[in-house]
Amino acid sequence: MAAFCLQLSFIGWVLLAGLTGGIGNVFLAPYTKAAYTAFYLDLTGRLSVSPYSASGTPVPPANPVTPATPTLGEGESSSKEFI
């Protein structure tokens, strides 16, 4: 029933996309696919709770990862030499 309600919620957007001759589907298709994916992940229990979701407790932000320093190979030079 929940999947049916999700599909029914897009009826207005589908009609609007049809009025544009199908060009609106360029924007509608990714939106609906993302909604169906989130529905599936929520149904299977694999949807992580985000701090922006209405239900559940907020997830603390992850610690930032420092980028690795690139190693230079033989014959390569740093771009700082030319600045």
C-alpha atoms as an extended CHARMM CRD file, in Angstrom:
* protein
*
        83  EXT
         1         1  MET       CA              0.0000000000        0.0000000000        0.0000000000  PROA      1               0.0000000000
         2         2  ALA       CA              2.8740000000        2.3480000000        0.7720000000  PROA      2               0.0000000000
         3         3  ALA       CA              4.3970000000        1.7280000000       -2.6700000000  PROA      3               0.0000000000
         4         4  PHE       CA              1.0480000000        2.4820000000       -4.2890000000  PROA      4               0.0000000000
         5         5  CYS       CA              0.7830000000        5.7550000000       -2.3630000000  PROA      5               0.0000000000
         6         6  LEU       CA              4.3260000000        6.6640000000       -3.4260000000  PROA      6               0.0000000000
         7         7  GLN       CA              3.4640000000        6.0610000000       -7.0690000000  PROA      7               0.0000000000
         8         8  LEU       CA              0.2020000000        7.9600000000       -6.7000000000  PROA      8               0.0000000000
         9         9  SER       CA              2.0480000000       10.9550000000       -5.2630000000  PROA      9               0.0000000000
        10        10  PHE       CA              3.7830000000       11.4670000000       -8.6310000000  PROA      10              0.0000000000
        11        11  ILE       CA              0.5670000000       11.6610000000      -10.6890000000  PROA      11              0.0000000000
        12        12  GLY       CA              0.6390000000       15.4520000000      -10.8650000000  PROA      12              0.0000000000
        13        13  TRP       CA              4.2340000000       15.5020000000      -11.9990000000  PROA      13              0.0000000000
        14        14  VAL       CA              3.5650000000       12.8270000000      -14.6270000000  PROA      14              0.0000000000
        15        15  LEU       CA              0.6590000000       14.8530000000      -16.0280000000  PROA      15              0.0000000000
        16        16  LEU       CA              2.7740000000       18.0060000000      -16.0510000000  PROA      16              0.0000000000
        17        17  ALA       CA              5.6110000000       16.1730000000      -17.8200000000  PROA      17              0.0000000000
        18        18  GLY       CA              3.0740000000       14.9200000000      -20.3780000000  PROA      18              0.0000000000
        19        19  LEU       CA              1.9750000000       18.4970000000      -21.0830000000  PROA      19              0.0000000000
        20        20  THR       CA              5.5430000000       19.3930000000      -22.0010000000  PROA      20              0.0000000000
        21        21  GLY       CA              5.6280000000       16.6710000000      -24.6150000000  PROA      21              0.0000000000
        22        22  GLY       CA              7.7630000000       14.3990000000      -22.4640000000  PROA      22              0.0000000000
        23        23  ILE       CA             10.5890000000       16.8810000000      -21.9910000000  PROA      23              0.0000000000
        24        24  GLY       CA              9.6810000000       17.1560000000      -18.3150000000  PROA      24              0.0000000000
        25        25  ASN       CA             10.5860000000       13.4930000000      -17.9190000000  PROA      25              0.0000000000
        26        26  VAL       CA             14.2340000000       14.5290000000      -18.1330000000  PROA      26              0.0000000000
        27        27  PHE       CA             13.8010000000       16.0540000000      -14.6800000000  PROA      27              0.0000000000
        28        28  LEU       CA             11.0940000000       13.7370000000      -13.3750000000  PROA      28              0.0000000000
        29        29  ALA       CA             12.7590000000       10.3800000000      -14.0480000000  PROA      29              0.0000000000
        30        30  PRO       CA             15.8020000000       10.8520000000      -11.7560000000  PROA      30              0.0000000000
        31        31  TYR       CA             13.5640000000       12.2560000000       -9.0180000000  PROA      31              0.0000000000
        32        32  THR       CA             11.2090000000        9.2870000000       -9.1140000000  PROA      32              0.0000000000
        33        33  LYS       CA             14.0780000000        6.7840000000       -9.3070000000  PROA      33              0.0000000000
        34        34  ALA       CA             15.6700000000        8.3730000000       -6.2260000000  PROA      34              0.0000000000
        35        35  ALA       CA             12.3480000000        8.2120000000       -4.3700000000  PROA      35              0.0000000000
        36        36  TYR       CA             11.8430000000        4.5390000000       -5.2770000000  PROA      36              0.0000000000
        37        37  THR       CA             15.4210000000        3.7630000000       -4.2420000000  PROA      37              0.0000000000
        38        38  ALA       CA             14.9610000000        5.4910000000       -0.8940000000  PROA      38              0.0000000000
        39        39  PHE       CA             11.6870000000        3.5960000000       -0.4310000000  PROA      39              0.0000000000
        40        40  TYR       CA             13.4150000000        0.2790000000       -1.1280000000  PROA      40              0.0000000000
        41        41  LEU       CA             16.3180000000        1.0480000000        1.1990000000  PROA      41              0.0000000000
        42        42  ASP       CA             13.8950000000        2.0900000000        3.9230000000  PROA      42              0.0000000000
        43        43  LEU       CA             11.8470000000       -1.0650000000        3.3730000000  PROA      43              0.0000000000
        44        44  THR       CA             14.9230000000       -3.3010000000        3.6800000000  PROA      44              0.0000000000
        45        45  GLY       CA             16.2680000000       -1.3730000000        6.6830000000  PROA      45              0.0000000000
        46        46  ARG       CA             19.4040000000       -0.1900000000        4.8960000000  PROA      46              0.0000000000
        47        47  LEU       CA             18.4830000000        3.4920000000        4.7250000000  PROA      47              0.0000000000
        48        48  SER       CA             20.8500000000        5.3970000000        6.9870000000  PROA      48              0.0000000000
        49        49  VAL       CA             19.2670000000        8.0930000000        9.0900000000  PROA      49              0.0000000000
        50        50  SER       CA             20.4510000000       11.5060000000        8.0120000000  PROA      50              0.0000000000
        51        51  PRO       CA             20.4010000000       14.6430000000       10.1710000000  PROA      51              0.0000000000
        52        52  TYR       CA             17.7720000000       16.0180000000        7.7780000000  PROA      52              0.0000000000
        53        53  SER       CA             15.2710000000       13.1960000000        8.1820000000  PROA      53              0.0000000000
        54        54  ALA       CA             12.1210000000       13.7030000000       10.2030000000  PROA      54              0.0000000000
        55        55  SER       CA             12.2860000000       10.4310000000       12.1220000000  PROA      55              0.0000000000
        56        56  GLY       CA             15.0380000000        8.9210000000       14.2220000000  PROA      56              0.0000000000
        57        57  THR       CA             17.9230000000       10.4970000000       15.9910000000  PROA      57              0.0000000000
        58        58  PRO       CA             20.4040000000       12.6110000000       14.0680000000  PROA      58              0.0000000000
        59        59  VAL       CA             23.6270000000       10.9770000000       13.0000000000  PROA      59              0.0000000000
        60        60  PRO       CA             26.7250000000       12.9170000000       14.0530000000  PROA      60              0.0000000000
        61        61  PRO       CA             28.8650000000       14.1090000000       11.1350000000  PROA      61              0.0000000000
        62        62  ALA       CA             31.8230000000       11.9640000000       10.1870000000  PROA      62              0.0000000000
        63        63  ASN       CA             35.3350000000       13.0830000000       10.9830000000  PROA      63              0.0000000000
        64        64  PRO       CA             36.9440000000       14.8510000000        8.0290000000  PROA      64              0.0000000000
        65        65  VAL       CA             39.5790000000       12.8870000000        6.1800000000  PROA      65              0.0000000000
        66        66  THR       CA             42.7770000000       14.6600000000        5.2210000000  PROA      66              0.0000000000
        67        67  PRO       CA             43.7300000000       14.1210000000        1.5960000000  PROA      67              0.0000000000
        68        68  ALA       CA             46.8050000000       12.0640000000        0.8930000000  PROA      68              0.0000000000
        69        69  THR       CA             49.8380000000       13.8880000000       -0.3890000000  PROA      69              0.0000000000
        70        70  PRO       CA             50.6250000000       12.8200000000       -3.9070000000  PROA      70              0.0000000000
        71        71  THR       CA             53.9690000000       11.1980000000       -4.4900000000  PROA      71              0.0000000000
        72        72  LEU       CA             56.0020000000       12.4150000000       -7.3980000000  PROA      72              0.0000000000
        73        73  GLY       CA             57.5340000000        9.9520000000       -9.7880000000  PROA      73              0.0000000000
        74        74  GLU       CA             60.8790000000       10.2350000000      -11.4860000000  PROA      74              0.0000000000
        75        75  GLY       CA             60.9920000000       13.2490000000      -13.7900000000  PROA      75              0.0000000000
        76        76  GLU       CA             57.8330000000       14.8030000000      -12.3380000000  PROA      76              0.0000000000
        77        77  SER       CA             57.8790000000       18.1630000000      -10.6310000000  PROA      77              0.0000000000
        78        78  SER       CA             55.6330000000       19.9030000000       -8.1840000000  PROA      78              0.0000000000
        79        79  SER       CA             53.4280000000       22.6770000000       -9.5290000000  PROA      79              0.0000000000
        80        80  LYS       CA             54.7240000000       24.8980000000       -6.7270000000  PROA      80              0.0000000000
        81        81  GLU       CA             58.0060000000       25.2790000000       -8.6130000000  PROA      81              0.0000000000
        82        82  PHE       CA             56.2870000000       27.3970000000      -11.2520000000  PROA      82              0.0000000000
        83        83  ILE       CA             54.3540000000       29.6990000000       -8.9260000000  PROA      83              0.0000000000
